[in-house]
Amino acid sequence: MALNMSIPPTSPDHPPARSHGRKLATVSAQPRDLMDGPQRLARAWRVQVITLLPQSFPGILGESLTGRALQDGLWELETHDLREFGVGKHRNVDDTPAGGGAGMVLRADVMGAAIEAAQTTAAPGSPLIYLSPRGARFDQAMAQELALAPGMTLICGRFEGLDERVIQHYGAVEISLGDFVMTGGEIAAQAMIDAALRLRPGVLGNAESAVEESHSSGLLEHPQYTRPAEWQGLSIPDVLTSGNHGEIAKWRQAQAEEITQQRRPDMWEKRGK
């Protein structure tokens, strides 16, 4: 599925967003906090997230390799609290569905204002993505495409969904993490960011890791082993300790094909086309 890389019009009037990551060095007598202002990271992969739960970010993305990459300035995360764009005394962001029905729907005027605010600091050419259970199912090909983009803006859905006019007006791409429904798009957003970010240069310690893994070649990954050589009466396959790299490569390929045929016949069928 090709992603729409167009971005919507922008507006300079918006509440301050919450930014994570190392900032560009600037000449100043005053120290700058990592969370302040709209400073931009040079050449960083820039991610904008519109959410009712900004406190849930960076979450797991702030740990391990992705967290280190965030601190090293390889990518930047900026959250936009949808509640800040709400209307009325209570900053309402939703209303009852037109035509009746259960639940609530995110308002077009509220989300529109949030999108325009987010796009003032989004990288030019970044896709606008709405996390939705009715969207195309996310896969490794999408992750690779997003990794090649300068960044992305993610809309985390809540309640019964988002006013359809917003999706149409801004040309948002709807993507689903899988064939199931969640309470919101925050977990899905973090999963998508992680999947794409790990494919960016410098994020993984070993670049080959992103090539020799499940889905990258259209196959599930072969089995992995490490020390001890024997555990619970089970030994590492002899071929892996033979030192014959040609035979090891053949064994891994055969294992990957067998596992894919057994566990994901849909992938195997698609590979054969």
C-alpha positions as CSV (number, residue, x, y, z in Angstrom):
1,M,0.0,0.0,0.0
2,A,1.5,3.3,-1.0
3,L,1.3,6.0,1.6
4,N,0.1,9.5,0.9
5,M,3.1,11.7,1.6
6,S,1.1,15.0,1.2
7,I,0.7,17.2,4.3
8,P,-2.1,19.5,5.1
9,P,-2.1,23.3,5.4
10,T,-0.5,24.7,8.5
11,S,-1.4,27.3,11.1
12,P,0.9,29.3,13.4
13,D,-1.7,29.4,16.2
14,H,-1.4,26.3,18.4
15,P,-0.6,25.4,22.0
16,P,2.9,24.3,22.8
17,A,3.7,20.7,21.9
18,R,5.6,18.3,24.1
19,S,8.9,17.4,22.4
20,H,11.3,14.6,23.3
21,G,15.0,14.1,22.3
22,R,18.2,16.0,22.0
23,K,18.0,19.5,20.5
24,L,20.2,21.4,18.1
25,A,22.9,23.4,19.9
26,T,22.3,27.1,19.8
27,V,24.3,30.1,21.3
28,S,22.5,31.1,24.5
29,A,23.5,32.1,28.0
30,Q,20.5,30.2,29.3
31,P,20.4,26.4,29.6
32,R,17.6,24.7,27.6
33,D,15.5,21.9,28.9
34,L,15.0,18.8,26.7
35,M,11.2,19.3,26.8
36,D,11.0,23.0,26.0
37,G,9.9,24.9,22.9
38,P,9.7,24.0,19.2
39,Q,13.4,23.6,18.5
40,R,14.2,21.2,15.6
41,L,16.7,18.5,15.3
42,A,18.9,18.6,12.2
43,R,18.2,15.7,9.8
44,A,16.4,13.8,12.5
45,W,13.5,11.5,11.7
46,R,10.6,13.6,13.0
47,V,7.5,12.0,14.5
48,Q,4.3,13.9,15.5
49,V,1.7,12.2,17.6
50,I,-1.8,13.7,18.2
51,T,-3.3,12.0,21.2
52,L,-5.5,12.4,24.3
53,L,-2.8,10.7,26.3
54,P,0.4,12.5,25.7
55,Q,1.8,11.2,29.0
56,S,1.9,7.8,27.4
57,F,4.8,8.8,25.2
58,P,7.6,8.0,24.6
59,G,6.7,5.0,26.7
60,I,8.7,1.9,25.6
61,L,10.2,4.0,22.8
62,G,12.2,5.8,25.4
63,E,14.0,2.6,26.3
64,S,16.7,0.4,24.8
65,L,17.9,1.2,21.2
66,T,15.1,3.5,20.3
67,G,15.5,5.4,23.6
68,R,19.3,5.8,22.9
69,A,18.5,6.9,19.3
70,L,16.1,9.5,20.7
71,Q,18.8,10.9,23.1
72,D,21.4,10.8,20.3
73,G,19.2,12.9,18.1
74,L,18.6,10.3,15.4
75,W,14.9,10.9,15.7
76,E,12.5,13.4,17.4
77,L,9.1,12.8,19.0
78,E,6.6,15.6,19.5
79,T,3.2,15.0,21.1
80,H,0.2,17.2,20.7
81,D,-2.5,16.9,23.4
82,L,-5.8,16.8,21.6
83,R,-7.5,18.1,24.8
84,E,-5.7,21.5,24.3
85,F,-7.7,22.0,21.2
86,G,-11.1,21.1,22.8
87,V,-14.0,23.5,22.7
88,G,-16.0,25.1,25.6
89,K,-15.3,25.3,29.3
90,H,-14.5,21.6,29.5
91,R,-12.4,21.4,26.3
92,N,-14.7,18.8,24.7
93,V,-13.1,16.9,21.9
94,D,-16.1,14.6,21.0
95,D,-19.8,14.6,20.4
96,T,-22.6,12.1,19.7
97,P,-22.7,10.4,16.3
98,A,-24.8,12.1,13.6
99,G,-27.8,9.9,12.9
100,G,-27.7,8.4,16.3
101,G,-25.9,5.4,17.8
102,A,-23.7,4.3,20.7
103,G,-20.5,6.0,21.8
104,M,-18.9,9.3,20.8
105,V,-17.1,10.6,17.8
106,L,-14.0,12.9,17.7
107,R,-15.0,16.3,16.4
108,A,-13.8,17.6,13.0
109,D,-13.1,21.1,14.2
110,V,-11.0,19.9,17.2
111,M,-9.0,17.4,15.2
112,G,-8.5,19.7,12.3
113,A,-7.0,22.3,14.6
114,A,-4.7,19.7,16.1
115,I,-3.5,18.5,12.7
116,E,-2.7,21.9,11.5
117,A,-0.8,22.7,14.6
118,A,1.2,19.4,14.3
119,Q,2.1,20.1,10.7
120,T,3.7,23.4,11.5
121,T,6.7,21.4,12.9
122,A,6.3,18.3,10.8
123,A,9.0,17.4,8.2
124,P,7.9,18.3,4.7
125,G,6.7,15.3,2.8
126,S,5.7,13.3,6.0
127,P,2.6,11.1,5.6
128,L,-0.5,11.8,7.8
129,I,-1.7,8.5,9.3
130,Y,-4.9,7.8,11.3
131,L,-4.6,4.6,13.4
132,S,-8.0,2.9,12.7
133,P,-9.2,-0.7,12.9
134,R,-10.7,-0.3,9.4
135,G,-7.4,0.7,7.9
136,A,-5.0,-1.4,5.8
137,R,-3.1,-3.9,7.9
138,F,0.3,-2.7,8.9
139,D,3.2,-4.8,7.6
140,Q,6.9,-4.8,7.1
141,A,6.6,-3.2,3.6
142,M,4.8,-0.3,5.2
143,A,7.5,0.0,7.9
144,Q,10.2,0.1,5.3
145,E,8.3,2.8,3.4
146,L,7.8,4.9,6.5
147,A,11.5,4.5,7.4
148,L,12.4,6.1,4.1
149,A,10.1,9.1,4.7
150,P,11.4,12.2,6.6
151,G,9.0,11.4,9.4
152,M,5.3,11.0,10.0
153,T,2.3,12.4,11.8
154,L,0.1,9.9,13.7
155,I,-3.5,10.5,14.8
156,C,-4.4,8.2,17.7
157,G,-8.1,7.4,17.5
158,R,-10.4,7.1,20.5
159,F,-14.1,6.4,21.2
160,E,-16.2,5.3,18.1
161,G,-13.8,7.0,15.7
162,L,-13.0,10.3,13.9
163,D,-15.4,12.5,11.9
164,E,-15.0,11.2,8.3
165,R,-14.6,14.8,6.9
166,V,-11.2,15.1,8.6
167,I,-9.9,12.0,6.9
168,Q,-11.2,13.2,3.5
169,H,-10.1,16.8,3.9
170,Y,-6.5,16.1,5.0
171,G,-6.1,12.9,2.9
172,A,-5.1,10.9,6.0
173,V,-4.0,7.3,5.4
174,E,-5.9,4.8,7.6
175,I,-3.7,2.0,9.0
176,S,-4.6,-0.8,11.4
177,L,-2.1,-2.7,13.6
178,G,-4.2,-5.9,13.0
179,D,-7.6,-7.4,12.8
180,F,-8.7,-6.5,16.3
181,V,-10.1,-3.5,18.1
182,M,-8.2,-1.6,20.8
183,T,-9.4,1.2,23.2
184,G,-7.2,3.7,21.4
185,G,-4.4,4.2,18.9
186,E,-1.5,4.9,21.3
187,I,-0.2,1.4,21.6
188,A,-0.5,0.9,17.8
189,A,1.3,4.2,17.2
190,Q,4.2,3.1,19.4
191,A,4.4,-0.2,17.6
192,M,4.5,1.4,14.2
193,I,7.1,3.9,15.2
194,D,9.3,1.2,16.6
195,A,8.9,-1.0,13.5
196,A,9.9,1.9,11.2
197,L,12.5,3.5,13.4
198,R,14.6,0.4,13.8
199,L,15.1,0.4,10.0
200,R,16.6,3.9,10.1
201,P,20.4,4.3,9.7
202,G,22.3,4.1,13.0
203,V,19.4,2.8,15.2
204,L,20.4,-0.9,15.2
205,G,23.9,-1.8,16.2
206,N,24.1,-4.4,13.4
207,A,22.5,-3.2,10.1
208,E,22.3,-6.9,9.0
209,S,19.8,-7.6,11.8
210,A,17.2,-5.6,9.9
211,V,17.8,-7.6,6.7
212,E,18.0,-11.2,8.1
213,E,14.8,-11.2,10.1
214,S,11.2,-12.2,9.8
215,H,9.2,-10.6,7.0
216,S,12.1,-8.7,5.5
217,S,12.6,-11.3,2.8
218,G,8.9,-12.4,2.6
219,L,9.7,-15.3,4.9
220,L,9.5,-15.9,8.7
221,E,12.9,-16.1,10.3
222,H,14.8,-19.3,10.8
223,P,15.3,-20.7,14.3
224,Q,18.0,-19.1,16.5
225,Y,20.4,-20.8,18.9
226,T,23.2,-19.8,21.3
227,R,25.2,-21.2,24.2
228,P,25.1,-23.5,26.1
229,A,25.7,-26.1,23.3
230,E,23.3,-28.6,25.2
231,W,20.4,-27.7,27.4
232,Q,17.7,-30.0,28.9
233,G,19.0,-32.8,26.6
234,L,18.6,-30.6,23.5
235,S,21.6,-29.8,21.3
236,I,22.3,-27.0,18.8
237,P,21.9,-28.5,15.2
238,D,25.3,-29.7,14.1
239,V,25.3,-27.6,10.9
240,L,25.4,-24.4,13.0
241,T,28.6,-25.4,14.7
242,S,30.2,-26.8,11.6
243,G,31.9,-23.6,10.5
244,N,30.6,-24.2,6.9
245,H,28.9,-20.9,6.2
246,G,27.5,-22.1,2.9
247,E,25.8,-25.0,4.5
248,I,24.6,-22.8,7.3
249,A,23.0,-20.4,4.8
250,K,21.2,-23.3,3.0
251,W,19.9,-24.7,6.3
252,R,18.6,-21.3,7.5
253,Q,16.9,-20.8,4.1
254,A,15.3,-24.2,4.2
255,Q,14.1,-23.7,7.8
256,A,12.6,-20.3,7.0
257,E,10.7,-21.7,4.0
258,E,9.4,-24.6,6.0
259,I,8.3,-22.5,9.0
260,T,6.6,-20.0,6.7
261,Q,4.7,-22.7,4.8
262,Q,3.5,-24.2,8.1
263,R,2.6,-21.0,10.1
264,R,1.8,-18.4,7.4
265,P,0.5,-20.1,4.3
266,D,-0.8,-16.7,3.2
267,M,2.8,-15.3,3.1
268,W,4.0,-18.4,1.3
269,E,1.3,-18.1,-1.3
270,K,2.0,-14.4,-1.8
271,R,5.8,-15.2,-2.2
272,G,5.1,-17.6,-5.0
273,K,3.1,-15.1,-7.1
